[in-house]
């Protein structure tokens, strides 16, 4: 999943992204409060903070 799709789904109210492949996604400046990324692939994800 790319960062744009994640942001859209998050904005629609989705918070559980269990086992989602976010490899190399750019989540800089994203505020994702209460998101669940359990077992998600976060390899090489660009973030400001977690």
C-alpha positions in Angstrom: 0.0 0.0 0.0 1.3 3.4 -0.8 1.2 6.4 1.6 -1.7 8.1 -0.3 -3.9 5.1 0.0 -3.1 4.7 3.7 -3.9 8.4 4.3 -7.2 8.1 2.5 -8.3 5.0 4.3 -7.2 6.6 7.6 -9.2 9.7 6.8 -12.2 7.5 6.2 -12.0 6.1 9.7 -9.9 3.0 9.3 -7.3 2.5 12.0 -6.3 -1.1 11.7 -3.6 -1.8 9.1 -2.5 -5.3 10.4 0.2 -6.9 8.2 0.0 -4.0 5.7 3.0 -3.7 3.3 4.2 -0.1 3.7 7.7 -0.7 2.5 9.4 2.5 1.4 6.2 4.6 2.0 6.7 8.2 2.9 4.7 9.1 5.9 6.5 12.3 6.8 4.2 15.0 8.3 1.4 12.4 8.7 -0.5 12.5 12.0 -1.8 9.0 12.5 -3.2 8.9 16.0 -4.4 5.5 17.3 -3.3 3.6 14.2 -2.5 -0.1 14.5 0.4 -1.3 12.4 0.9 -4.6 14.1 3.0 -6.9 11.9 3.1 -4.3 9.2 6.2 -4.1 6.9 7.7 -0.8 7.9 11.1 -1.5 6.2 12.6 1.8 4.9 9.5 3.8 5.7 10.2 7.5 5.9 8.7 9.1 9.0 9.2 12.2 11.1 8.3 10.4 14.3 6.4 7.3 15.4 
